[in-house]
């Protein structure tokens, strides 16, 4: 009964941010609109287009006229765009929950109903639900949930999605993501400190520390490739370029990463500071051992 009530009350907002990925954005929206239960849920879809020059907004408006397109400044990046569209949606009306998606996800058949069904079966409020995505290239998990080895330290390990019952996690990617209103009432939306990366990790960990349920949903919900590559620049690159990468919000995001560490793992601050500079000044260590997962 609760599942049917949620699917029929239409009080859900879908939030997406995009920039110059017209084909991927349209493909995502197509996979969403074809979902079983989509018509019953009847969500309000908000797309933040951050100044795309490839015709993304025009293509979306033509193919999906019900989508509410919000114009960005052109300098929002991912976290800024998601934060802006979230605030915009909240200013329009009260929503019971929000579905956050990356525009490069292609949803699996039936994933919306499974994801909403998992949430409704919890029969609780104050929930952040993380959905895993699968790489078609590797047939392995590309994005999903992570668990900390120790709450005092930043090191984590990936969680395989459970088969049937949601499991707790500390960190989650917002590629497929549900946040209910009780969480937003308690901790707000993504923290202003983040421009591009880390906002979803910070959000899930903040929610966990605030006593919210942060859960990894069972199974996979979409296809998405992990396209971030190595998290350092090779020693073959000139030092100036490596230092620029250190400070870039699409590189090592020096200031924002250290903010994240200081906020959640103060004992790791000095080590994180040293590691960032080691990656920049002595990348041969990472070039040699290919430590892509740190």
Backbone torsions as a table, in degrees:
resi	resn	phi	psi	omega
1	UNK	NA	-43.3	-179.2
2	UNK	-64.5	-37.0	177.8
3	UNK	-59.8	-47.2	-179.1
4	UNK	-64.8	-37.8	179.4
5	UNK	-63.8	-44.0	179.9
6	UNK	-65.3	-41.7	-178.1
7	UNK	-69.7	-18.0	-175.8
8	UNK	-110.2	-4.0	-175.8
9	UNK	-88.4	-11.8	174.7
10	UNK	63.3	17.0	-174.5
11	UNK	-102.7	54.5	-177.3
12	UNK	-133.5	141.1	175.2
13	UNK	-115.1	132.7	172.5
14	UNK	-99.1	129.2	-175.8
15	UNK	-119.1	129.2	-179.7
16	UNK	-141.9	145.7	172.2
17	UNK	-123.2	142.5	-178.1
18	UNK	-143.9	158.5	174.2
19	UNK	-156.9	110.6	173.4
20	UNK	54.2	42.9	173.6
21	UNK	-133.2	58.4	-171.7
22	UNK	-53.9	-51.9	-176.1
23	UNK	-63.0	-44.0	-180.0
24	UNK	-65.6	-41.6	-179.6
25	UNK	-63.1	-45.4	179.2
26	UNK	-64.7	-41.2	179.2
27	UNK	-63.3	-39.5	177.4
28	UNK	-62.3	-49.5	-177.9
29	UNK	-61.7	-35.0	176.9
30	UNK	-65.1	-43.6	179.5
31	UNK	-66.3	-31.5	177.5
32	UNK	-71.4	-46.4	-175.2
33	UNK	-67.2	-21.2	179.9
34	UNK	-89.4	-0.2	-176.3
35	UNK	-67.9	140.5	171.2
36	UNK	-62.5	127.9	-178.9
37	UNK	93.2	-6.7	-178.0
38	UNK	-63.6	-44.7	-178.1
39	UNK	-64.3	-38.6	179.4
40	UNK	-69.1	-40.9	178.9
41	UNK	-66.4	-38.7	177.1
42	UNK	47.0	57.3	-176.2
43	UNK	-74.0	155.4	167.7
44	UNK	-84.3	122.9	-176.9
45	UNK	-103.9	123.6	179.1
46	UNK	-115.1	124.1	178.4
47	UNK	-116.9	117.4	174.9
48	UNK	-88.1	111.6	176.1
49	UNK	-100.4	113.0	-172.6
50	UNK	-90.8	58.1	175.0
51	UNK	77.4	33.1	178.8
52	UNK	-57.7	141.7	178.8
53	UNK	-111.3	6.0	-177.2
54	UNK	-102.2	12.1	177.9
55	UNK	83.3	18.7	-179.4
56	UNK	-58.3	-51.5	-176.7
57	UNK	-60.1	-41.9	-179.1
58	UNK	-66.5	-41.2	179.8
59	UNK	-65.5	-41.0	178.6
60	UNK	-66.0	-44.0	-179.5
61	UNK	-60.7	-36.6	-179.2
62	UNK	-73.9	-41.2	-174.9
63	UNK	-86.3	-30.3	-175.7
64	UNK	-135.7	74.4	-174.2
65	UNK	-62.2	-19.6	-179.8
66	UNK	-77.7	-16.3	-179.6
67	UNK	-68.7	131.9	179.2
68	UNK	-89.6	111.0	-176.2
69	UNK	-93.2	123.4	179.9
70	UNK	-108.4	129.0	-178.1
71	UNK	-86.3	130.9	176.9
72	UNK	-94.1	176.8	-177.5
73	UNK	-80.9	-15.9	-174.6
74	UNK	95.9	-4.9	-178.7
75	UNK	-130.8	27.4	-174.0
76	UNK	-88.8	-29.7	-173.8
77	UNK	58.3	-169.1	-171.0
78	UNK	-70.4	-55.4	-176.3
79	UNK	-62.6	-41.9	179.0
80	UNK	-64.1	-39.3	178.6
81	UNK	-66.6	-43.2	179.0
82	UNK	-66.6	-37.8	177.8
83	UNK	-63.9	-44.4	-178.3
84	UNK	-65.2	-43.9	-177.9
85	UNK	-71.3	-30.6	176.8
86	UNK	-65.7	-48.4	177.5
87	UNK	-60.9	-40.7	-179.6
88	UNK	-62.0	-46.5	-179.6
89	UNK	-61.8	-42.3	-179.4
90	UNK	-65.0	-27.8	179.4
91	UNK	-75.4	-17.1	-177.9
92	UNK	-82.3	-41.9	-178.6
93	UNK	-169.3	173.3	176.3
94	UNK	-86.3	131.5	176.5
95	UNK	-115.8	144.9	177.5
96	UNK	-74.6	-32.6	176.8
97	UNK	-158.7	163.2	-177.4
98	UNK	-123.8	138.3	172.8
99	UNK	-109.3	119.1	179.2
100	UNK	-105.3	133.2	179.0
101	UNK	-135.2	150.4	166.1
102	UNK	-84.4	145.4	-176.1
103	UNK	-77.2	-4.9	177.1
104	UNK	-98.7	10.1	175.2
105	UNK	-86.7	139.4	167.8
106	UNK	-113.4	115.3	-174.3
107	UNK	-71.4	140.1	174.8
108	UNK	-72.4	152.9	177.1
109	UNK	-57.8	131.3	177.0
110	UNK	81.2	1.3	-173.2
111	UNK	-69.8	-35.0	-179.6
112	UNK	-62.4	-46.9	-178.4
113	UNK	-65.9	-38.3	177.4
114	UNK	-65.2	-41.6	-177.4
115	UNK	-66.9	-47.5	177.5
116	UNK	-64.6	-38.4	179.0
117	UNK	-62.1	-39.6	177.0
118	UNK	-62.0	-43.2	179.4
119	UNK	-63.8	-46.4	-176.2
120	UNK	-67.2	-32.3	179.3
121	UNK	-67.3	-20.2	177.7
122	UNK	-69.4	-26.7	179.0
123	UNK	49.8	44.3	-177.9
124	UNK	-145.6	163.7	172.9
125	UNK	-116.5	166.8	-175.3
126	UNK	80.0	50.1	-173.6
127	UNK	-124.1	133.7	164.3
128	UNK	-113.9	121.8	-177.7
129	UNK	-114.6	126.6	-177.5
130	UNK	-106.1	131.0	176.3
131	UNK	-108.0	140.2	-179.2
132	UNK	-88.4	150.8	174.8
133	UNK	-119.8	156.8	-174.7
134	UNK	-116.2	138.2	174.1
135	UNK	-84.3	128.3	175.7
136	UNK	-73.1	-24.1	-178.3
137	UNK	-76.3	-42.0	-176.5
138	UNK	-105.6	-13.7	-173.9
139	UNK	59.0	30.6	177.0
140	UNK	-123.2	165.0	178.0
141	UNK	-61.1	132.3	177.2
142	UNK	-101.7	-40.7	178.2
143	UNK	-141.7	153.3	-179.5
144	UNK	168.7	-133.5	-175.5
145	UNK	-107.4	155.0	178.5
146	UNK	-134.0	153.7	175.8
147	UNK	-124.7	139.7	176.4
148	UNK	-78.4	143.1	172.7
149	UNK	-68.8	-35.5	-177.1
150	UNK	-150.3	132.2	-176.3
151	UNK	-63.3	-15.7	-179.2
152	UNK	-90.3	-6.8	-175.0
153	UNK	-132.0	152.1	-170.4
154	UNK	-78.8	-16.5	-176.5
155	UNK	-61.9	138.7	-177.8
156	UNK	-142.0	170.6	175.6
157	UNK	-135.6	149.7	-179.3
158	UNK	-72.6	147.9	177.2
159	UNK	-106.7	127.7	171.0
160	UNK	-69.9	137.4	179.5
161	UNK	-61.7	135.6	-179.9
162	UNK	-67.3	165.5	-177.7
163	UNK	-81.1	-38.5	-171.5
164	UNK	-134.4	-37.0	-172.6
165	UNK	-117.8	134.5	178.6
166	UNK	-57.9	147.7	177.9
167	UNK	-123.2	149.3	179.5
168	UNK	-65.2	147.5	171.8
169	UNK	-143.2	162.9	-179.8
170	UNK	-100.1	-33.6	-175.5
171	UNK	-128.5	143.5	179.1
172	UNK	-147.7	144.5	172.9
173	UNK	-82.3	141.8	-178.0
174	UNK	-93.4	33.2	174.3
175	UNK	-70.4	-39.6	172.0
176	UNK	-135.8	115.4	-161.2
177	UNK	-154.8	131.9	175.4
178	UNK	-121.8	132.7	176.8
179	UNK	-130.1	124.4	179.1
180	UNK	-90.7	168.0	-171.6
181	UNK	-62.1	-31.7	-178.8
182	UNK	-63.8	-34.4	177.5
183	UNK	-68.1	-45.8	179.9
184	UNK	-62.5	-39.9	177.8
185	UNK	-60.8	-33.0	-175.8
186	UNK	-85.5	-44.5	-172.6
187	UNK	-123.1	0.3	178.8
188	UNK	79.4	-153.7	-179.7
189	UNK	-106.6	-163.8	-179.0
190	UNK	-56.5	139.9	-177.7
191	UNK	-63.1	139.2	-179.2
192	UNK	-64.0	-15.9	-175.0
193	UNK	-71.2	-15.6	-173.2
194	UNK	-108.8	134.0	-179.3
195	UNK	-95.1	-43.1	-173.2
196	UNK	-133.4	-71.8	179.9
197	UNK	-84.7	172.5	166.9
198	UNK	74.6	-16.0	-176.4
199	UNK	-60.7	-38.3	-178.7
200	UNK	-73.7	-38.8	175.7
201	UNK	-63.1	-45.5	178.5
202	UNK	-60.2	-41.2	-176.1
203	UNK	-66.3	-46.9	-178.3
204	UNK	-65.4	-40.1	-180.0
205	UNK	-70.1	-37.4	175.9
206	UNK	-63.0	-42.6	178.1
207	UNK	-62.8	-43.8	178.8
208	UNK	-59.3	-46.3	-178.7
209	UNK	-67.2	-24.3	179.3
210	UNK	-85.5	3.2	177.4
211	UNK	89.4	9.0	176.4
212	UNK	-77.9	160.6	173.9
213	UNK	-85.9	117.0	175.1
214	UNK	-112.2	113.5	-168.0
215	UNK	-129.8	145.3	172.6
216	UNK	-95.9	120.8	-176.6
217	UNK	-73.8	153.0	-179.9
218	UNK	-71.4	144.0	175.1
219	UNK	78.6	-173.4	178.0
220	UNK	-109.3	152.4	-173.8
221	UNK	-122.8	-12.8	-179.9
222	UNK	-168.5	173.3	176.5
223	UNK	-106.8	134.2	-179.1
224	UNK	-161.0	134.8	179.5
225	UNK	-91.7	139.8	174.7
226	UNK	-80.7	105.8	-170.4
227	UNK	-113.3	20.2	-177.5
228	UNK	-80.1	-22.7	178.8
229	UNK	69.2	-160.2	179.9
230	UNK	-68.0	147.9	179.3
231	UNK	-101.1	38.9	171.0
232	UNK	-158.8	163.3	173.6
233	UNK	-99.4	138.6	-178.5
234	UNK	-61.2	153.0	175.6
235	UNK	-63.6	-11.7	176.1
236	UNK	-72.1	-17.8	179.2
237	UNK	-83.8	146.6	179.1
238	UNK	-63.6	152.5	-176.7
239	UNK	-56.8	-42.2	-179.1
240	UNK	-57.9	-41.9	179.8
241	UNK	-67.1	-37.2	179.4
242	UNK	-68.1	-36.7	177.5
243	UNK	-68.7	-39.8	175.5
244	UNK	-60.2	-39.5	178.5
245	UNK	-65.8	-36.9	177.8
246	UNK	-57.0	-42.9	-175.7
247	UNK	-90.4	-15.6	-176.8
248	UNK	-65.8	139.2	178.0
249	UNK	-69.1	-16.7	174.9
250	UNK	-102.5	7.4	175.3
251	UNK	-109.8	-119.4	179.2
252	UNK	-86.3	-7.5	175.8
253	UNK	46.9	55.4	-170.9
254	UNK	-45.5	-58.2	-174.7
255	UNK	-66.9	-39.7	-177.1
256	UNK	-73.3	-36.9	177.6
257	UNK	-65.9	-42.7	178.9
258	UNK	-67.7	-32.2	173.8
259	UNK	-61.4	-46.3	179.1
260	UNK	-59.5	-45.6	180.0
261	UNK	-64.4	-45.3	-178.9
262	UNK	-63.9	-36.7	-178.9
263	UNK	-68.3	-44.3	-171.5
264	UNK	-106.3	-28.7	-173.9
265	UNK	-137.2	64.0	-174.7
266	UNK	-57.7	-28.5	179.1
267	UNK	-66.3	-20.4	-178.2
268	UNK	-94.9	0.3	-170.3
269	UNK	-59.9	-50.1	-177.0
270	UNK	-62.9	-43.3	178.8
271	UNK	-61.8	-39.7	178.9
272	UNK	-66.3	-41.3	177.7
273	UNK	-59.0	-48.5	-179.5
274	UNK	-63.4	-42.2	-177.0
275	UNK	-64.2	-40.8	178.6
276	UNK	-60.8	-43.3	-179.9
277	UNK	-73.0	-32.7	175.7
278	UNK	-64.0	-42.8	177.8
279	UNK	-60.8	-32.8	-176.7
280	UNK	-82.7	-43.7	-174.9
281	UNK	-89.5	-29.4	-177.5
282	UNK	-131.3	56.9	-176.6
283	UNK	-66.8	-10.2	178.8
284	UNK	-57.8	-29.4	178.7
285	UNK	-62.0	-45.1	-180.0
286	UNK	-77.6	-34.3	175.8
287	UNK	-58.2	-40.0	-175.4
288	UNK	-75.3	-42.8	-173.3
289	UNK	-101.3	-5.5	174.9
290	UNK	53.0	52.1	-178.3
291	UNK	-84.4	75.8	-174.4
292	UNK	-81.5	-13.7	-171.6
293	UNK	-98.0	12.8	-179.3
294	UNK	-106.9	NA	NA
